[in-house]
Amino acid sequence: MESLDEKLIEALEGSVELAKKIGEYIIRSGGKRIRPRIALAVSKGLGLSYEDALDLASAIELIHTASLVHDDVIDLAEKRRNNPTVVMRWGPELAVLSGDFLFVRALRIIAGKRVEMVDYLAKVVEDMVKAEILQEAVRGSVHFDVETYYRIIDGKTGRLFGASFGLPAYYLEKPFWKELNRAGTLVGRAFQIVDDVLDYFPGTGKDRFKDLLNGKTTLPLILYTERYGSSLVEKTLRNPTEKNLLDLFERMRKAGVFESTLNTARGYVKEALEVVEALPFDSGEVVGLVSDYFEGIFQKVEKVNP
């Protein structure tokens, strides 16, 4: 059976040698592959052939990978998945072009399946870019509300998760593709919310306080400033010493904002799976995959935040 990674490498064939080399470097660096795994599980439940499902899943993963390359350019990130980022290894020019190349290859795969689906995925990418622009516009501010936060994460993260759920049904012209898309967006919300929490704790695989130091206001920070004001947060960001960062973290932990944030994520996962289970297809594998995935993440957080 052809693997997803083999399909992703195959998608790079026929390109400029350097573009292929960079693409292979990104793909072989690994990752959780949760989005394509969801797409494959949904496809299986719908009775879609594995070959078709693999095409849809690989297009989704190429879009996700392209977005990570561009994110790393914006943040000047040094490492991704414990490897040097493309921007650090080849420079910003080739990093931007490599991300563009992966986006286009994803759309070509989809066009080869059914050209009408290009508009579906192009709108997903458009919303991802708009959300990135909004995030840049408010970067460094601690004075925006939860609604703005959800606009950002629904665009950046939720939309592609929505496509992971909805694209196979859209391809098969199932009338409930919109419900699957909505469920996926909720899963994407939960995914990003949990990632926000992981930023504050050591031993989670992330660089601690990276989002905070990059000026990205996340849900735990919003909840804290709603309750206690923004003066301590602003003071910490003006002088982000280790002592000040740890002091802010302890105050947030004692205030219970991390528990509140995780409970919010659990609620979105529950809501999403209820939607999926109510639809007329074999959803067992999808429900199991998503449940197991989030249970693993919640356990990881509980180990570092007993």
N, C-alpha and C positions, 0 to 999 in steps of 0.2 A: 504494500500500500504506500502510495506516494506521501511523504511527510510534508508538513506545512513549510518547514525550513527549505526543503528541496524546491517546493513551489515558489517560494520567495526568491531564491537564488535564480531559478529559471526565468523569473520575471525581469531579471537584469540583463538577460542575453540580448545581444545585438546593440549594446550601448557602447559609448566611448570607454576604452579600457580603464581609464582612471575612475570614471563614474561607476563602473562595475566593481572595481576594487574597493571603493569607498562603501558602496552598497553592501557588498559581502561582509565588510568589516562590521558594519552596523548590525546586520542580520545575525551574524555568528556570535555577536556579543551576548545573545540570549535575551532573557526577559520572561515575564510571567505568561505572556501570550493569552491573557484571560479573554480579550475581546474576540480573537479568532476561535478560541475554544468554545465560547458561547455561540458564535455563529455556526460552528460545526454541530453543536448539540441541538440548536434550534432546527437546523437543516435536517438532521437525522429524524427528529420528531415529526417533521413535516413530510418525510418520505422523499426528500430531494437526493439525487444521486451524489455519491461522495465526490466525484470529479467536479460537478457543478458547485457543491458546497465548498470545496477547497479553493476554487476560484474566488468565490465571494469572501471567504475568510482571509485569503491572502491579500485581497484588495484593501480590506479593512485594516489589516496589520501594516501594510505599506503606508497607509494614510497616518496611522498612529506613529509609526517610526519617523516619517517625514516631520510630523509636528514636534517630536522630541528633538530632532536635529535643529529645527528652527528655535525651539525654546532654549536650547543650550547656547545658541548664538546670542539671543537676547540677554540671557543671564551671564554670559561668558563663563559657563560652567566648565570646570576642569575635568570632572569624571562623570561617567554614566555607566552603571552596572559594573563598577570597579575597573573600568577601562578609560583611557583618555578619550574625551569627546572628539567628535569630528572637527569642531571649531579649533580645538587645541592642537590636533594632529595635522590638519591640512589648512587651517586658517578660515576666517569668516566668509571669504568669497566662495570657496569651494563648498563650505558647509551649507550656505544658502542655496547654491545651485544643486547640491545633492538632494536637499529636501524638496526642492521644486521637481527634480527628476523623479523622485519616488511618488510624489503626488500624481504626476502625469501618468506614470506607469500604472498606478492603481486605477485611474479613470479609463485607461486603455483596456485593462482587463475587464472592467465592467461593460465597456462599450462592446467588447467582443461577445458578451453574454446576451445583452439586449440593450440597444442604444438608449432606450427610454429611461433606463436606470441611471444614466450618467447625471441627469438632472437631480435625481434623489441624492446621490453622493456629493455632487458639486454644491448643493445647498448645505449639506452637512459641513463640508470644508469651509464654505463661506461663513457659516455661523461660528465655527471654531476661530476663524481669523478675526471676526468682529468681536468675539469675547476676549481675544488676546489684546486687541486694540483698547477695549474698555479697561482691561486690567492694567495696561500701561498708563492709561489716562488717570487712574486713581492710585497708582503705585506710590507707596510712602505715606498715604493718607490713612488715618485711623478713624475718620469721620464719615464713613459711608455705612448704609444700613444693610440689613439681611437681604432685602430684595435685590440690591445691586450685587451682593455676593452670589446669590443664586443665579442671576443673569450671567455672571462670569463663569461659574462652574458648570451650569447647564450647557453653555456654549462650548467651553474648552473640553469638558470631559463627558458630560451627559449625552451630547449629540452623537458622538461616535459609539458609545455604548448602546444608544438607541438604535443605531444602524446595525450593530452586531445582532440585536434581537430582531429587528424589523426587516432587514434587507432580504433574508431568505423567503419570508412570507410575501414581500413585495414582488420578488422575482417570480413566485408562483401565482401571483395575482390573488392571494388570499385576502378576503375583505377585512380580516382582523389585524392586518399588518400595523395599523396605527396604534392599536392597543399594545402590541408587542414593542413598538417603538417607544411608547410612553413608559412601559415597564423598564426598558433598557435605560431610559433617561434617569429614572429613579435609582436604578442600580449605579449609574454613573455618579449621581449625587452622593450616594453612600460611599462609593469608592474614594471620591475626592475629599469628603469630610473626614474619613478615617486617615487619609494621607496627611491632612492638616494636623491631626493630633500627633501622628508619628514624628512630625517635624520638631516637636518639643522634647522628645525623649531620647536618651542614649540607647545604643544597642538595637536599633530598629532597621539598620541598613541605610539610613539617610544621614546626611550631614546635619548634625543637630543645629537648630535655629536658622537653617539656611533660608527658608521662606521668610521668616521674620526679618532677617538681616537684609534680604533683597527687597524689603518694603511691600511684601504681599500680605494683605490683611486677610486672615482666615477666620473661620467660624469661632474657634475658641477665643480669639482676640476680640471679636465683635461682642460675644457674650460677656466677656470680662469688662470691656469699656462701657457697655450698656448698664452694668451694675455698679461700677466703681469709678467711672469717668476715665479720661484718656491721659491724665497728667503723668502717671507713672510710666505708661507705655511710651509716651513721647520723650520723657526723660531718658528712658533706657535706649531708645533708638538714636538719640543724640550722642549718647556715650555708651556704646554697646560692649562694655567690659564683661568678662566672664562673671564677675560678681554681680553686676547689675542684671545680666540675663538670667542667672540662676535665681536671683531674688524675685524677678518678675514671674519666672516659672513656678516657684514655690507659692507665691500669692495666687496664681491662677489655679494651681492644683488644689490648694486649700479652699478656694472658692467653689470648687466642684464643676468648673466649666468643661473639663475634659470628659467627665462622666456624662454631663448633659449633652455634649457634642456626640459622643458615641451612642447614646440612647437615641438621638435624632437619626443617626445613620442606621441603627437597627430598625427603626420605624420605617425608613424608606425601603430597606431590603424586604421587610415583611409585606409592605404594601405592593411592591413590585411582584413578588412571588404569588401573592393572592390574585393579581391580575393574570399572570401567566397560567396558573392552575385552572382558572375559569374558562380558558380558551379551548376551542375544539381541536386539539392536537395532542400528541404524546409528549407531554412536558416534563416527564419524570427526570430525564437526564439533565435538562436545563436547571430544574429546581435543585437537584442534588449538587450540581457543579457550583452554582451560585452560593448555596447554603454552606457547602464545605469550604469554599474559598473565603467567605467572610468570617466563618467560625475560626478559621486559622488566623486571620488577621486580628480578630478580637482577642484571641488567646495571646497573641504576640504582645498586644498592648497591655493586657492584664499582667503579663510577666514583668514588664518594666514599670507598671503603675499599679502595684498590689494594693 
